[in-house]
Amino acid sequence: MRKNLKEARQKAGMTQKQVAEYLGVTTRTYQRIESGEFTEKVSNWDALEDLFNIPQRVLRFDERI
């Protein structure tokens, strides 16, 4: 589980579906990204970094925010 990614999404008041739409992926694909099952493309991590204004290394590897 990528706790920091989930926390960032929740703090932004967004659902998994909304983030998936932002990335242009299915909700299930985003759920797999958030759960840590998928590594996903660098471009999607860049987009998540921009969306949440948190470095992707923090979102990906659960360093403290």
C-alpha positions, 0 to 999 in steps of 0.5 A: 500500500502506498499510504502517502499516495492515498493520503494525498488523494484524500487530503485533496478531496478526490476519489480514486475515480477522479484521479484515474480520470485525471491520469486517463486510466481506469479506476482499477488501474489507479487502484492497483497503482495506489495499492502498490501492485503497479509501478506505472509509467513515469509520466503518470507519476509526473502527473500525480506529483503535479496534481498533489504538489508532492514529490513522486519519490514521497508518493511512491516510496512512502517517505514522510510528507 
